[in-house]
């Protein structure tokens, strides 16, 4: 081969090597959790970890951290105007927890996220990945925001389904993690280093098209903790699986642990289960779901999703937790409030069985009289 021919081959090999080594660009956009607040390791949250994971798996990648602490989705919609992409780039969007703190509704937050995802496409990004926000821990200044954060996840999943975008589900991954959730948090809002490891792994799975999250329940009727549910309520569970899809034949609604003949409508990524009981409900009721996805091996769920009390139900005196029986759990709850009176932090109105604004020996005697009884 001539010298010029060898040179041409060498240039071709260099060009091929360069093309092989070309990195995929990811832009991680969000608030303080994307920025990495609470990461005691100094790595700056999940973006740097995601980059390391992808490169370690043989997927050359650069992940830019565009997190900004304190930002709401409306502010993010404006800020992202300065960020552009190409058809090979991916926009990772996880935002909304500051909106929850500002008492902005999950529906409004989801509408902003929808607008942001569409805007990312208009600004050149070839792919958008939506993500639910991580759950909050008990002890936040406004406890209701814990539940609102869960509801936001419902709407983010619906938005991702409507747009046809991939979904990363940190809320589900964190909530279903075995052990004490507080172990992977630096405070009630932000993960610590171990939590950011889990967050990066959750997003990497979606980027690499691995499915390790089972079907996720949402849009429950009634919601968990409701205490005024009509006896003839039509029960509902919506299930999402935007990865491998839902195994419809293995999906069942449960009522107090027993399967019921619920109607099932939808497609492989979103199913709606509905059921109206044959006779009026009474007392405390547990609504559950059993399902699995089409991954190999399948990811399965079998859980209670809502524990609620039917309007007008009567319970035994001493059944403090309204479980339908007077047992040790009620005794423990009364003991924790024993000696307290209304206005004190320890006071538990449900344990004040004689309604005299204090938890004392009389309440204990009332509970003891029914101890072991059930409806």
N, C-alpha and C positions, 0 to 999 in steps of 0.2 A: 504493500500500500504506500502511496506517495506521502510525502510530508504534509501536503495540503489536506490529503484525505484523513490522515491521523488527527490533524488539528480539528477538522470538521467533526470527527467522532468524539473527540474530547469535549468540544463545545456542546455537543448534543447531550453527552453524559452529564455535564455540569448543569445544563438547563433542566434536565430531567430530575437531578438531585435537588435543585432549587425548588422545582414545582412540588416535589414530594415533601420537602421540609416546610413549605409555606404554611403559616399558622392561620387557623380560623379565628376571627376576631369576635369576642363576646363583649357586650356592654351591659354591666350589671347596674341597673337603675333602681333607686329606691330611697329609703330614709335611713335612720340611724342603724337599723339592723343590717342594711347593705353596707353602710359605711364601716361598721365593725365595732360600734360602741359596746364596751363590756368585754372585749377580747383581751384577756390579760397576757396572752402570748405575744402581742405586738404584731401579729400577722395581718391585722386589718380586716377581720371578718371572713366571710365565705368566699369572696372573689379570688383572693390569692390561693386559697385552698382548692377551689375548683380548678384553677389553672394548673396547679400541681397534679391534681388527680387526672385531668385529661391528658396532660403530657406524659404522665407515668403510665397511662394506658395506651400510649402510642398515637394519641390524637393531638398533634401540635396545635396549641391554642394560646391566645393571649386574652386575659379577662381584665377589662378596665373597670375600676371601681368608681361608679358615679352615684354613690350614696351620699345623702345630705341630711344630717340630723335635724329633726323637727319639721320636716317638709310634709305638707298635705298633698293629696293627689291633684288638687286644683293648681297648687304651686308647681308641682312636678310637670303638669301638662304644659305650663309656660316654659319651664327651664329646659325641657327636652328639645325645644326649638333649635337650640345651639348644637345639637348632636345629630350627626348624619351617619349613614351606613351604606353598605353595598349589598348586593345580592348574596354575597357569601357570609355576611355578618349576622349575628344573632343578638336580639335585644331581650335581655332578661328583666322582667318587670315584677317587682314585689314592693307594694306600697299600700298604705291605708291605715296603719295603726294610729298615726297622729290624727287622722280624721275621726277615728273612734273616740279618742280623747276629747276632741272638739265637739262631740255629740252630733256628728254628721251621720246620716242614716247609711246603712249598708247599701241600699239601693242607689243612693247618690254616688257613693264611693265607686261602686261597680260601673256606673255610667261613665265616671271619669276614667277608670281603667280601660274601658272599652274605647273611649276616645284616644287614650294614649297608645293603645295597641294599634289602632288604625293609623294614627299619626306616625308611629314608627315605620309602618309599611310605606307611607308616603314619603318618608325621609330616607328611603333606600334600603332599609333592613330587609333581608330576605326571609328571616324567620323571627317570630316573637314567641317567647315562652312566658306565660303568666304563672304567678305563684301566689298561693294563699300566704297570709302573714302568720308568724308563729303565735301560739297561744300566750295569754298572760297568766301569771301566777296569782294565787290568792294573796291578798294583802295590798292590792293596788288601791289608790285613794277612792276610786269609784268602782265598787264591785260589779255593778251592772255591765261594765265594759268587758268583763270576762266573757259573758254570754254574747254581747254584741260582736266581739271578735270572732266567735264561732259562727254567728249568723253571716258575717262578712264572707267567711269561707264558702258558705252556701252560694252566695251571689257571684263570687269569683269563679267557682266551678261552672255555674250556669253561663257566665260570660265567656269562659274559655270554650265551652261546648258550642255556644252560639257562633263564635268566631271561627271555630275549627282550629284553634291554636293548641299546641302542647301545654299541659298543665303540670307544674311541680306542686306538690301538696305538703309543704312543711307543717301546716297545722295538724294534719293527720299523722305525719311521721313523728312529730313531737308528742302529740296527745296519746298515741298508742305505744310509745316507747316503754318498755318494761322498767320498773324501778321508780324512784322519786324524781319527778320532773325538775324539781328545784336544783338537783345536782348538776344540771347542765345550763343553769342561768346565773348571771352575775347580779341581777336584780329582778324585779317583777316583770320587766319588759324585754330585757336583752339577754341573749345567750352568752355563755362564757366560751372559753376555747373549745371545750368538748361539745358544746351546743353548736358552735360554728362548724365543727367537723361534721356533725350530723346534717346540718343545713347544706353544706357543700356536697355531701354524698347524695342527698335527696335530689338536688338539682342535677348533679352529674348523671344520675340514673336516667333522668328524662332526656338529657342531651344525648346520651349514648343509647337511648331507646331500650332501656331495661325497665321492667315493671316489677317493683317490689312492694307496691301498695295495693291493697285489695279494694273492692268496691267501697265507696264512702257514702253514708247516709246523710241526707240534708232535707230541708223544707218539711220538717216534721209537723204533723197535726195530730194531737196537740204537742206543744213544746215540752221539753223536760222541765219538771218542777211546777207545772201548771196545777192550780188547786181549785179551779172553778169550771171544770170541763163538763159540758152537757152530757147526760147519760146516753143520748142517741147520736153522739158525735161520729162523723165519718173519719176514720183514721187514715193517715197518709204518711208514706215514706217515699222520698225520691232518692234514687241511688245513682251515683256517678262512677264511671271508670273510664277515663279518657286515655288509658294506656292500651292494654290488650283487649278490653271490652268485658262485658258482664256475661256470665253463664246464666242465661235466663232460666234454664231448667233446674238450676240449683238455688234459686232465689225464692225465699219464703218470708212472709210477715209472721211474727210471733206475738201472741197475746198471753201474758203471764207465762211465757215459756212454751206455749203450745202453738203449733202451726195453725193458721186460719186460711180460708179460701179467698184470698185477696185478688182483686182484678189487677192485672199487670199490663201496662201499656208503655210503649217507647221503643227505642232501638238498642243496639249493643252497647252504647256509651251512656245512656240515660234511661232509667226505668222509673215509672211511677206506680207504686203499689197503693191501692185503696181498699178499705174494708169497712162496712157498716155492720156492727154486731147484730146478731139475730134478736137479742134481748138487751134491754138497757144495762149499761155498765153501772157498777157500784163500788164504792170504796177506793182503795189505792190500786192502780193498774200499771202494769209494766208492758210497754210496747217495744218489741224487738225485731231484729232482722237476721236472717241467715243467708249468706250468699258467697259466691266465689267468682273470680275472674277467669279469663281464658289464657293466662300466662302458663308457662311451663317451668316449674310446677306452679299450680294455681295458688293465688293468695286468697285465703278464706277469712270470712268474718262471721261471728256468731255473738251478738251482743245486744244488751238492752240499750235502746237509744232515747227512751223517754219514760220517766216515772212520774205519774200524775194522779191527782185525786179528783174524783167525780163530784160534781156539785150536789149538795144535799145528802151526802153520805154520812152515816152515823158510825162512830167508833166507840169501842169500849173505853170506859174511864181508865186511864193509865196507859192507853195505847198512844204514847207521845209521838212516835214516829209514824203513826197511822198505817202500820203494816198489816193490820187485821188481827194482831195478837199482842198480848202484854207479855213481854219477855225481858231478857237481860239487857237488850239494847235500850229499852225504855228506862230501866233502872239506872244504867250508866248515865244516860242523858239527864235524868233527874238529879243524880249525885253531883254532876258537874255544876248544876245551878243551885244546889242545896245551900240554904242560908242567905240567898240573894233576894233583893227586892227590886221592884220596877224602878228603872232609872240607872241601875248598875249594869256594867258591861256583861256580867255573868248571868244576868236574869234571862230566863227562857220562858216566854209566855205560855208555851205549850206544856211546860212542866208545872205551871201554876194551876193545878187541877181544880182547885176550889175558887179560883178567880178572886183571891184576896190580895193580889199584888205582891205576894212573896212566895218563895218555895221553901216549905218547912215540913215538919213532921206530919201535919195533916195530909199534905200531898203524898208523902211517902206511904201513909196508911191506906189512902185511896188506891194507890197503885198496887200495894201488897194484896189488897182484897181481891183483885182481879188477876194477880200474877199467874201466868200459865194458861189463862183463858184465851179463846180465839173466836172469831165470828164464823 
